[in-house]
Amino acid sequence: MKLGARILKTGIAITLALFLATVLQLPSPAFAGISAIFAIQPTIYRSYLSIIEQVQANVIGAALAIGFGLIFGSHPFVIGLTAIIVIAINLRLKIESTIPVSLVTVIAILESPGENFIEIASIRFFTVMLGVLAAFIVNLVFIPPKYETKLYNLVTSNTEDIIKWIRVNLRHASEHTVLKDDIEKFKEQMIKLDQLYLNYKEERNYFKRETYSKSRKLVLFRQMIVTTNRALDTLKKLHRLENDLHHMPEHFQKVLVKELDHLLYVHEEALLRFIGKTKTIQSTELLEEDKFNKQHLMDAYMELQQNQNSTYFFHLLPLVSTIIDYSEQLEHLDTLIYSFHSYHKQDNEIKLSEE
């Protein structure tokens, strides 16, 4: 089992929160540890936004808990009613992610009434906020996430798996139900990829030079994801039309295999070129006649109608249009990679580290 950065950060944040609460001799230090759990965020920027929202939510929770505690006491019914009102206010303010911490504050304050209720409530509120602060410090200092490396590796992994299945499917060697299950997995992986891209996008840089470089990388990674999605769309179309393709004229099948193989080669080469493992060449050289010929594919497709295969002609229209779209996205990706490596060479270093 591999421990991720967030798991380690959560453990460190809990330890730090409990240690600080113990050093300050705060009663019930467990509340600091609990609040630290909810305050851990995947990015530094999101952690900064979170701590602002956490302060707002905890002030609301503390104020309502103290008010209801002074008026109605700490009956379980009162705690439940206070929790409902706190949740409603947080939802109204669109800070629903802070609901768990604000509820911890409510319970921490109303759970131990007494003669020194205001003093105890203030200490409990400070204890909860101490946990939030500890989580923020951990997010800021410990184990900075390597989103650039993770993003490239996930894009590469997804693309390679999709390309393998396209090649197998083109040779009519795929198992229909197995491929169907894997396509669903690919969809889930693409959702994870989009989330990882957003995390990478949220990370802030401290120098303008890094900001400009990252802006160019963001454009590239976005196009990589779009291109991988087009490859997945192509695989889905091939899977859905598997039976129709099997009954296509042999000439069309050969052209389809040849042209798609060229596209898959270009896609694989583009990912290697991005990290400098192949030569930097212009995109027009990658899609020339001996590698991918869009006109050749269209001519073979139009022959289906001329040969009175009109039913297959309309069935295959979505597939052909998807392949052409795939080729255009690949061409755009190659143009971006060529530009990325040809200009601002000193700023455009790809920082991929071992995980």
N, C-alpha and C positions, 0 to 999 in steps of 0.2 A: 504494500500500500504506500502510495506517494503522498506526502504531506504538502499541500499547497501553501502559498504565501499567506492567504487569508486565514487558514487554520492556525499557522504559527503566530500571526499577528494577533489573533483573538486570544490565544494563550498568554502572550506577552502583555496584552492590554489588561487582562484580568489580574495577572500577577502585579502589574504596576499599580492598578487601582486599589487592590487590597493592601499593598505595601504602603502606599501614601495614606490610606485611611487609618492603618495601624500606627504609623509614625505620628500622625496628627491626633491619635487617640480618640477617633470618632466612634461612637457606639454603632453597632450593626454595620460593620464594614462590608458585609455581603451585598448591601444595596449598591455600593460602588462597583463591585464586580459584575453584578447583574446588568447595570446600566452600560458598562463598558462593552458587554456582548452585543447590545443592540446598536451601539454607536460606531462599530467598525465598518468602514466603507472600502470599496475596491480601489478607489483612486484618491489622490491627495486633494484634487479640486472638489470632488464630491464630498470628501470629509470636511472641507472648509464650509461648503454650503450646509452640510448636515449639522455642524455644531451651532450655526446660527438658528436653524430650525429647532434644534434640541433645546436651546435656551428659551425660545419662545414657548415651546410646548410644555417645558417643565415649570415655567413661571405660571402658565395657565393652570396646569395641574395642581401646583402648590397653592395658588391663590384660592381655587375652588375647594380644595381639600381643607384648607384652614378655615375658610368661611363656613362650609357645611359642618365641619367639626365643632366650631364654636357655637353654632346655632342648634344643630341636631344631635351632636355627639358622634360616636363611632360605631353605631349599629351596622351590621352587615348590609342591611337594606340601604342605609345612607351611603356606604362605600360603593355599592352597586349603582345607585342613582348618580353619584358623582362621576363614576366611570363612564356612564352613558353620556352625560353632559360633556365631559372632556372629549370623548370620541367625536361627538357631534360638532364641537367647536373646531377640533383639528381638521375634520373633513371639510368644514365650511371654509377654513383658511387654506385648504389644499396642502396640508402638511401631514398627510395620513401616515407617512413613513415614520413619524415620531410618536405615534400612538402608543407603542409598547413602553417606551421610556416614560412618557407622561403618566401612564397607568401605574408604573412602578413607583413614581413619585406620590401618586394619590394613595396607594396602599401603604407605602412607607410612612406617610404622615398620619393617616387615619388609623393605622394598626395599633398605635400605642398612645392613647390619650392619657392625660394626667393633669396634675396641677400646673406643671410647666409646659403646657401644650404648645404655646407659641415658640418657646425656646427649642423644644424637641423637634417641632416641625421645621424650624430653620436649619437645625443641624442635619436632619434627614434630607432636606432639599440640597444642602451643600454636599452631602455625601453622594447623592445621585449625580450631581453636576461634576463631582470629582472623577467619577467613572467615565463620564462623557469626555472630560478633559484628557484623561489618561489615554482613551482610545484615539483622540485626535493627535496626541503626541506620538503614539505608536505609528499611526498612519503617515505622519510627517517624517519620521526619522528612520523607522525600521523597515527593512526588506522592500525597497522601492520596486514596484511591479515592472516586469520587462515586457510591456505590451507589444513593442515592435517585434521582438522575437516570437512571442506567442502568436501574434497575428499572422506573420509570414508562415510559420510552421503549420498553423491550422488551415490557411489558404492552400498551402502546398499539399497537405495531407488530403483534404477534401477533393482537390482537383485531381490528384493522382488516382484516388479511388474511383471517381466518376469516369475518368478517361479509361481506366482498366475495364469497367463495365461496358462502356460504349464499344470498345474493341471486341470484347467477348460477344456482345449482342449483335454486332454487325456480321459475325461469323455464324450466327444462329446456334451458339453454344451455351447460351444462358438458360438457367432454370427460372421459369416465369415467376413462381411464388417467392423464390429466394431474392430475385432482383426486386420484386415489389416491396419486400420488407426492407431491403437496403435503400431503396429510394426514399422510404419514409424516414430512415435514419439520416440520410443526406439532408433532407428538409430540416430536421432538427439541428443538424450540425451547422447549416447555413444561418439559422436563427441565432445560435451561439456565436457564430462569426460576426453577425451584425452587432450583437451586444459587445463583443470584444472590441470591435471597431469604434463603438461609441465610447468605451472606456479609454481607448487610446486617444481619441479625439478630445476627451475632457482633460487629459493631462496637460498641465501648463508648463511652459519653459521659462527660464529666467533670463535668457539672452535673446536679443532680436535675431541674431544669426541662426540660432536653433529654431526659432519660431518660423522663419522663412523656409528653412529646410524641412521642417515638419509639415508645413502647409503643402509643399510639393509631394511629400510622402503620403499625406492624407488623400490627395487626388489619385495617386497611383494605387494605393490600397483599395480605395473605393472602386476603381475600375477593375482591379483584380477580382473583387467580390462580384461585381456585375458580370464579368466574363465567366466566372465559375458558375454563376446562376444560369447563364445561357447554355453552358455545357450540360448542366443538370436538366434544363428544359429539353435539350436535344435527346438526352437519355430517356426522359419520360415519354417523349414522342416515339422514339424507337421501340420502347417497351410496349406502348399502347398499340402500335401498328405492326407488331412483330409478325403476326399471321399474314397481313397484307404484303409485307415486304418479302416474305418467303415465297409468295406467288408472283412476284414481279419478274419481268423479263430479265434474263441473265445479264444483258448489257447494262441495264439500269443499276442492277445490284453491284456490278463491278465498279461502275462510275461512282456510286454512292460510297462504297468502301474506300476507294482510292482518294476521293476528295475529302472525306471525313478524316481519314488517316493523316492527310497533310495538315488539316486544321489541328488535330490533336498533337502532332509534332510541333507545330508553331506554338501552341499553348505551353507545352512542356519546356520548350526552349526559352520562351519569354520569362518564365519563372526563374530559370537559371541565369538568364541575362540580367535580371533585376539585381541579383546579389553578386554580379560580376564573374560568374563562372563560365560564361561564353562571350564571344566577341560582340561588341556593340555595333550593330548594323541597322540601316534604315528599314522601316517597316515594309516599304515597297519591295525590298529585296526578299522578304519572307513570304510574300503572297504572289510571287511571279508564277508564270505558267507551269513550270516544272514542280511547283509545290502545291498551290491551290488555284484552281481554275473555276471561277464562279460560272462563267459562260458555258463551260463544258457540262457542269451539273444541270444548268437550266435547259440546255439542248437535249440532254438525255431525258429530262423530266417532260419536256414538251412532246417528245416522241411518243409518250404514253397515250396522249390524246389522239395523235395521228394514227396510232395502231389500234384504235377503237378500245382503248383501256380507260374510258372516261370515268368509270366508277373509281378505279384506283387513282386516277388523276386528281380527283377532288379530295379523296381521302388523304393523299400524301401532301396536299398543299400546305397544311400547318407545319409538317416536318421540314419541307424545303425552305419555307420562309424562316423557320427557327434556325436552320443551318446557316442561311445567309446572314441573319442577324448576329449569330455567333461569330461568323467570319468578320463582320464589321466591327464588333466589339473587340475582337482580337487585334484587328488592324489599329484601332484606336489605342489599345493597351501598348502595342509595340511602338507607336509614335510617342507615347508618354515616356516609356522606358528609354527610348533613344534620346529624347530631349533631356531626361533626367541625368543621363550619364555624359551627355555632350556639353552641358552648360553647368556652371557653378560647381565644378568638380570637387573643390575643396569642402563645400558645404553639404554635398550629397553622399555622405558616407552611410552605408547600411550597417547598423550596429546589431549584429545577431550574436547572441552569447549562448553558451552551452547551458541547457537546463538540467 
